[in-house]
Amino acid sequence: MRILLFFYLLLIGLFVGYVYNYQTTDSIEREWSENELTGNMDETYVMVTFQVGIDYWKRSLKGFEDAAEAMNVSVEYRGATQYDVDEEITVLEQVIAKNPAGIAVSTMDPRALNPVIENAVDAGIPVVMFDSDAPESKAYSFLGTDNYNAGVEAANKMAELLDGEGEVGVITQPHQLNHQERTQGFQDTIFVEYPNMKVVSIKDGRGEQTLSKTAAEDIMREYPDIAGIFATEANGGVGVGLATVANNRQDSIKIISFDTGKGTLDMIEDGVISATLAQGTWEMGYWSLQFLFHLQHDIVEQENDSMPLPRFVDTGVTIVTKENVDSYYPQ
């Protein structure tokens, strides 16, 4: 009888424990659901760039949209149609006038947009920079590549391709901060680490294939022994590739480009471009939206007037060559 009573008490105890655990778990799940970090579809965040038609922005926009879907908010994409800072300023002013929940901006000029960005922040609109920074602006954060280090990576790869010897050139956009930093990292590394190499020419390709092709042909004419060219952006890389093919120099000049547009990947596949640096562009867009959402909803800790979010987030680069190019084509 005592044994039977013991088993009854044991079963009752197990049942009570089960019910308690179920209610506790259910309560935690309900509490999590009620406090889930989501907004509403009336809450609109805007991405602003320049040259809106180029393929480069697609991955960043996809990250921005993926984060918006996760947070249950709306997004828009606006920008200058050309490589024109005045047009981008006008577009940004138009966006601010609509009082969005937040703005992610990539700028072609590190200072020109500063007054407009200040107006947005002063009006209570959170702003973060991505891909190309305006470091003296009131933007809360910059999410993008450590561009100086990317230039270092490009220089080391170029030295590997040339066995540490030869004249090299750069095709860049000298008025844009991220390209300035890539060029500086490349120059400094060649100068310090590779005494038998020399950067003999730096030219402006303005982010256009035709102008970059012309700039590369100028370098080839001025420096007949040129052994390598580093293009700090994708259109420039394709332009340099076209120049080497047109002048039958594709076998003698090593090209390192930037980003992973189809034209660049095809030229790597064909052996015209030796390597390119792939940026974390999806991450730039995704975390830009996340940062803006947290700023808009005041889900940040701020002490002693310090910045509420990291001022810089490095989204990284990887080197793409013929060996791994297939994995960078859209699936």
C-alpha positions in Angstrom: 0.0 0.0 0.0 2.8 2.4 0.9 4.6 1.6 -2.4 1.4 2.3 -4.4 0.9 5.6 -2.5 4.5 6.5 -3.3 4.0 5.9 -7.1 0.8 8.0 -7.0 2.6 10.9 -5.3 5.5 10.5 -7.9 3.1 10.7 -10.8 1.3 13.7 -9.4 4.6 15.4 -8.9 5.7 14.7 -12.5 2.3 16.0 -13.8 2.6 19.3 -11.7 6.2 19.8 -13.0 5.1 19.2 -16.6 2.2 21.7 -16.3 4.5 24.3 -14.6 7.2 23.9 -17.2 4.7 24.2 -20.1 3.1 27.3 -18.7 6.5 28.9 -18.1 7.7 28.1 -21.6 4.5 29.3 -23.1 4.8 32.5 -21.0 8.3 33.1 -22.2 7.4 32.5 -25.8 4.4 34.9 -25.5 6.7 37.5 -23.9 9.3 37.1 -26.7 6.6 37.4 -29.3 5.1 40.5 -27.7 8.5 42.2 -27.5 9.8 41.1 -30.9 11.8 43.8 -32.7 9.4 44.7 -35.6 8.1 47.9 -37.0 5.2 48.5 -39.4 4.9 49.0 -43.1 4.2 52.7 -42.7 7.8 53.1 -41.5 10.0 53.8 -44.6 13.7 53.7 -44.8 15.5 55.1 -47.9 18.8 54.1 -49.6 20.5 56.9 -51.5 23.4 56.4 -53.9 24.8 57.8 -57.2 24.8 56.1 -60.6 21.6 54.2 -59.7 21.6 52.1 -62.9 24.9 50.2 -62.2 24.9 46.6 -61.1 27.1 47.3 -58.1 24.3 48.5 -55.9 22.1 45.5 -56.4 23.6 43.4 -53.6 23.5 46.3 -51.1 19.9 47.0 -52.0 19.1 43.3 -51.6 20.6 43.3 -48.1 18.6 46.5 -47.3 15.4 44.8 -48.5 16.1 41.5 -46.6 16.6 43.4 -43.4 13.4 45.4 -44.0 11.5 42.2 -44.5 12.8 40.8 -41.2 11.9 44.0 -39.4 8.5 44.4 -41.1 9.2 47.9 -42.5 9.2 49.5 -46.0 12.2 50.6 -48.1 12.8 52.9 -51.1 15.8 53.3 -53.3 16.7 56.7 -54.7 19.8 58.3 -56.2 21.6 60.4 -58.8 21.4 58.9 -62.2 24.9 60.2 -63.1 28.2 60.5 -61.3 27.1 64.0 -60.2 27.4 65.2 -56.6 25.0 68.1 -57.2 22.3 65.7 -58.4 22.9 63.5 -55.4 22.5 66.5 -53.0 19.2 67.4 -54.7 17.9 63.8 -54.4 18.9 63.6 -50.7 17.1 66.9 -50.0 14.0 65.5 -51.6 14.2 62.4 -49.5 14.6 64.4 -46.3 11.6 66.5 -47.2 9.5 63.3 -47.0 10.7 62.7 -43.4 11.6 59.0 -43.7 12.4 56.8 -40.7 16.0 56.7 -41.7 18.4 57.1 -44.6 21.5 55.0 -45.7 23.8 57.1 -48.0 26.8 56.3 -50.2 28.5 59.5 -51.4 30.9 60.2 -54.2 32.4 63.1 -52.3 33.5 62.9 -48.6 32.4 66.5 -47.8 29.9 67.8 -50.3 26.9 66.1 -48.6 27.8 67.1 -45.0 25.4 70.1 -44.7 22.5 68.1 -46.0 23.3 65.1 -43.8 23.4 67.6 -40.8 20.0 68.9 -41.8 18.6 65.4 -41.7 20.1 64.4 -38.3 19.0 67.8 -36.8 15.5 67.0 -38.0 15.6 63.7 -36.1 16.1 61.5 -39.1 18.8 58.8 -38.4 21.5 58.7 -41.1 24.2 56.1 -41.7 26.8 55.9 -44.4 27.7 52.8 -46.4 30.2 51.8 -49.0 31.7 55.4 -49.2 31.9 57.5 -46.1 31.5 61.2 -45.2 33.6 61.0 -42.0 33.2 64.6 -41.0 29.4 64.5 -41.3 26.8 63.9 -38.5 26.1 60.4 -39.8 26.0 57.9 -36.9 28.1 55.1 -38.6 29.9 53.9 -41.7 29.4 50.3 -42.8 31.8 49.3 -45.6 35.1 48.0 -46.6 38.4 49.0 -44.9 39.5 50.5 -48.2 43.1 51.2 -47.2 43.4 47.6 -46.3 41.8 46.6 -49.5 44.5 48.5 -51.3 47.1 46.6 -49.3 45.5 43.3 -50.4 45.5 44.4 -54.0 49.2 45.4 -53.8 50.2 42.1 -52.3 48.3 40.2 -54.9 49.9 42.3 -57.7 53.3 41.6 -56.3 52.5 37.9 -56.2 51.4 38.0 -59.9 54.6 39.9 -60.9 57.0 38.1 -58.7 57.7 41.4 -56.9 59.1 43.2 -60.0 57.8 45.7 -62.5 56.1 49.0 -63.2 52.4 49.3 -62.2 49.6 51.9 -62.6 46.3 52.7 -61.0 43.0 53.7 -62.6 40.8 55.3 -59.9 38.3 58.0 -59.0 40.5 60.5 -57.2 37.8 62.7 -55.7 36.0 59.8 -53.9 37.2 58.9 -50.4 37.0 55.1 -50.7 39.0 55.2 -53.9 41.6 57.5 -52.4 42.1 55.1 -49.6 42.4 52.1 -51.9 44.9 53.9 -54.0 46.9 55.0 -50.9 47.0 51.5 -49.5 48.2 50.1 -52.8 50.9 52.8 -53.2 52.2 52.6 -49.6 52.5 48.8 -49.7 54.3 48.8 -53.1 56.7 51.5 -51.8 57.4 49.9 -48.5 57.2 46.2 -49.2 58.4 45.8 -52.8 61.5 47.8 -53.7 61.7 46.3 -57.2 58.2 47.5 -58.1 57.1 51.1 -58.7 53.7 52.9 -59.1 54.5 55.0 -62.2 51.0 56.4 -63.0 47.6 57.2 -61.4 44.8 58.2 -63.7 41.1 59.2 -63.3 38.7 56.8 -65.0 35.6 58.5 -63.5 34.0 55.1 -62.9 33.3 54.7 -66.7 34.4 51.9 -69.0 35.2 54.1 -71.9 37.2 56.7 -70.0 39.0 54.0 -68.0 39.9 52.3 -71.3 41.4 55.5 -72.6 43.3 56.1 -69.4 44.8 52.6 -69.5 45.8 53.1 -73.1 47.5 56.4 -72.1 49.4 54.5 -69.4 50.5 51.8 -71.9 51.7 54.5 -74.4 53.5 56.5 -71.7 55.0 53.5 -70.0 55.6 50.7 -72.6 57.0 48.3 -69.9 53.9 48.6 -67.7 53.4 45.2 -66.1 50.2 45.6 -64.0 47.2 48.0 -63.5 45.0 48.2 -60.4 41.5 49.5 -61.1 39.8 50.6 -57.9 36.2 49.9 -59.2 34.4 47.5 -61.5 33.8 49.7 -64.6 37.4 50.7 -64.5 38.6 47.1 -64.4 36.5 46.2 -67.4 37.8 49.3 -69.2 41.4 48.4 -68.5 40.6 44.8 -69.7 39.2 46.2 -73.0 42.3 48.3 -73.4 44.7 45.4 -73.0 42.7 43.3 -75.5 42.5 46.1 -78.0 46.2 46.5 -77.9 47.1 42.8 -77.7 48.5 43.2 -74.2 46.2 40.9 -72.3 49.0 38.3 -71.8 51.6 40.8 -70.6 49.6 43.1 -68.3 48.2 41.8 -65.0 44.9 43.5 -64.0 43.4 43.6 -60.5 39.9 45.0 -60.3 37.3 45.6 -57.7 33.8 44.0 -57.1 32.0 41.2 -58.9 29.9 42.5 -61.8 29.3 40.0 -64.6 31.7 41.8 -66.9 34.5 41.5 -64.4 33.8 37.9 -63.7 33.6 37.1 -67.4 37.0 38.7 -67.9 38.5 36.7 -65.0 37.0 33.5 -66.6 38.7 34.5 -69.9 42.0 35.3 -68.2 42.0 39.0 -69.1 41.6 40.2 -65.5 43.8 38.3 -63.1 41.9 39.0 -59.8 39.2 41.2 -58.3 38.4 42.1 -54.7 34.8 41.2 -53.7 33.3 43.4 -51.0 30.6 42.5 -48.5 28.0 44.6 -50.3 25.0 42.6 -49.0 26.2 43.1 -45.5 26.5 46.8 -46.0 22.8 47.1 -46.9 21.5 44.6 -44.3 23.3 46.2 -41.4 22.6 49.7 -42.6 18.9 49.0 -42.2 19.4 47.3 -38.9 21.4 50.3 -37.5 18.7 52.8 -38.8 15.9 50.7 -37.2 17.7 50.6 -33.8 18.3 54.4 -34.0 14.7 55.1 -34.9 13.4 53.0 -32.1 16.0 54.2 -29.6 17.2 50.6 -29.0 20.7 51.6 -28.3 22.7 52.4 -25.2 24.5 55.7 -25.0 26.7 57.0 -22.3 28.7 60.2 -21.8 27.7 61.6 -25.2 29.5 58.8 -27.0 28.2 57.5 -30.3 25.3 55.0 -29.8 26.6 52.6 -32.5 30.1 51.7 -33.8 31.5 54.5 -35.9 32.9 52.0 -38.4 32.0 48.4 -39.3 34.4 46.6 -41.7 32.4 44.4 -44.0 35.5 42.8 -45.4 36.9 41.7 -48.8 37.9 38.4 -50.5 40.1 37.9 -53.5 38.4 36.3 -56.5 40.6 34.6 -59.2 40.0 32.1 -62.0 40.1 29.3 -59.4 37.1 30.4 -57.4 35.2 32.7 -59.9 32.4 30.3 -60.5 31.1 30.7 -56.9 30.6 34.5 -57.5 28.2 34.2 -60.4 24.5 34.6 -59.3 23.0 31.2 -58.6 
